[in-house]
């Protein structure tokens, strides 16, 4: 299990640029450069589906190890997002 890769992928997916639906929101050149990017809602949906499959796979392959990773992730990573 590569927990670091999983976390890296999650961060990367959350930082992907958002595609705007209308050229009215952006200058013509900017819109032309960005219009080929997937919509953020499609990226999020795909990432969520992949995450669910991977998490289930990790639990099925080694539940004890996954539990350890969960505990470490909560204490070493997610505390950053906890309000004081």
Residue, then its C-alpha position, 0 to 999 in steps of 0.5 A: x500500500x502506498x499511502x503517500x501516493x494516495x495522499x499525493x493524488x488527493x492533493x493533486x486532484x484538489x488543486x487541478x485548475x477549474x474549467x469555466x463554462x463560458x467564455x464570458x468569464x475569461x478572456x478569449x485567449x485564456x478560455x481557449x487555453x483552458x477549455x480542453x481541461x475537464x470540468x472540476x465536477x467530472x474530475x472530482x467524481x472520477x477521483x471519488x470513484x477511484x478513491x472508493x475502489x482503492x480504499x476498499x481494496x486496501x481494506x480487503x488486502x490488509x485491514x491491519x495495515x490500513x488501520x495503521x495508515x488511517x491512524x497515522x494519517x489522522x494524527x500526522x496529516x489531518x490535524x492541519x485541517x482541524x480548527x483550533 
